[in-house]
Amino acid sequence: MNKKEKTIWIISGIAALILVIFLTIKLVSVLNEDSNIEQDMIYDTTDMDENLDQNDQVLQAPENIIFPTDLVGTWLTLKPNATDEKNQYEGFVLRLDGTALSISNKEISYDSWEIENYNLILKSMSEDGESVESKYIVDYIGKDGLDLRTGDTTIRYTLEAKN
C-alpha cells in the first residue's frame, strides 16, 4: 500500500469514527428527550365513554396508554364532610410491587392493585375472608391529579409530593 492509499484509509477511518460519535450523541439526546416527555405526559381518557360497554369495561382503548408506574404513589382526596382537621384526607398508596394500602378509610383495607384496560382495580379482603375488587375507570391522570370514576361518581385525587 502506497502513501496515498494509507492517507485515504486513515481519513476514511477518522470520518467513520466522527460519524459514530455524532450518531451516539444524537441517540443519547433523543433518548433523554423521550424520557422527559414521558414524565410530562398527561393521560386524558374522558372522551372514551363511547368505547365502554354497560359495565364500564373498555371495549376499545383510546390512544394513550396508562403504565403502572404512572399510578405509583400516595393519592389523596378530601373526605366528604370532613370536620377533623387532622383526618380530613383519605386515599390510597399504590406501590410498584402491586401492593396497596388504604389511607384513613375504616371501611376498606386495600392489599393489592392492578391496572387493566384503563380500569384501576383495588383489591381487599372482606371480613369473612373473601377477596373483594373495587374497579374504577381512570378518566384522567396527570401531574395535577387522578380522576377515578365508578358509575356516575368521579373523584379527584392528588399525588402527595414524593420525598
N, C-alpha and C positions, 0 to 999 in steps of 0.2 A: 504494500500500500504506500503510495507516494504522499508527500507532504500535503498536497491539495486535498486528497481524499480523507486524510486524517483530520484536517481542519473542518471539512464538511461534516464528518461523523461527530466531532466534538460540538460543533454548533448545533447540529440536529439533537444531540443528547441534552444540551443545555436548554434548547427550546422545548423539548418534551418535558423536562423537569419543571420548567416555569409553568407550562400548561397544567401539569399535575398539581402543582402548588396552588395555582389560581382556581382550579376546579374544586379542590379540597376546601379552600377558604369560602368559596361561593356556597358549597354544600352545607358547611357549618353555619353560615349566615342564614340560609333558608331554613334549616332545622331549628335554629334559635327563634326565628320569626314565627314558625308554626307552633312552637311550644308556648310562646307568648300569646298568640291568637287563641289557642285552646283555653288558656286561663281566662281570657276576657270574653269567651263565648257566652251568649245568653240564649237559653232554650225557651221558646215560647210555643206551647202546643195548644193554645186556646182555640185555634182555628181548626182543630181536628175533630170537633164534635160530630161532623158528618161521617167520620171514619169509625164510629163506635156502634156496637150493637146495643140491644135493650138492657144488657147487664153491664154496660160501660166497659166492655172488653174491646180492645183495639182491633179493628178489622184490617186497617191499612195504616201503617206508621207514617207520620209526617217525615219530612226530610231530616230534621235534627235528630241526633242520637243522644240519649242520656246515658252516660257512663256511670258505673257505681261510684267511681272516685268523685264525681260531681256532687254526690249526696253525702259523702263522709263528713261528719262534724256534729256539732251541737246545734239543734234547731229549736228556737223558742217562739212562743206566741203569748200574747196577753190572755190570761184566763178571763172568760166571760164573767162579768160582775165581781171581779176581784176586789176585795176590801182590805186584805192584809198586804201591806207594802212589801214585806219580806218574801211573800209567797204569791206574787202576782203573775208569775210566768209558769207555763207548762210547755212540755215539748218532749223531745227525744234526742238521744245520742245514737248516731249510726257510725259504726266502726268499720274499717276496711276489711276486717276478718269476717264480716257478716253478723256480728253480734250487735245487739241494740239494747238500750236502756230507756226507761220512761223517766221523765222529769216531772215531779210534782203532780202525778196522776195516781190517786189512790185506787182507782177502778181498774187500771190496766198496768201490767208489768211486762214490757216487751223483753224478749230474749234474743230475737234474730230478725233479720230483714233481707229483702232482695228486691231487685228491680226487674220487672218483666213486662215488656211491651208497654212502656210508659205508665205502668202501674207500680207504685211503691207498695210492697207487701210487708207489713209489720206483723211479726208472729209473737204470740204469747201463750201461756198455759192457763186454762181455766182452773177454778178451784177444785174441780173433780178430775184434773189431770189431763184433760183433752186439749189438743192443740187448736188454737184459735187464730185465724188470719184476719187482719184488718187491711182492706185493699183501698188504696187511694189513687186517683188519677193525678199524675203530675201535669198540671196545666201550665206551669211556668217555673223555670229555675234560672237564676242569675245572681249576680253579685249582691243585689239588693233584697233577695228573698226567694222563697219557695212557696208556690201556691199548690195546695193539695185539695182535691175535690172528691167528695163522696156524695152521690145523689145531687141535690140542689145546693149543697153547702160547700163553700170554698173557704179554706183557712190559709192565711198568710203567715209564714214562719220566717224568721230572720236567722241568719247564721251567726252564732256567737263568735266573736273575734278569737282567732287561734293564737296561742302563746308561742 
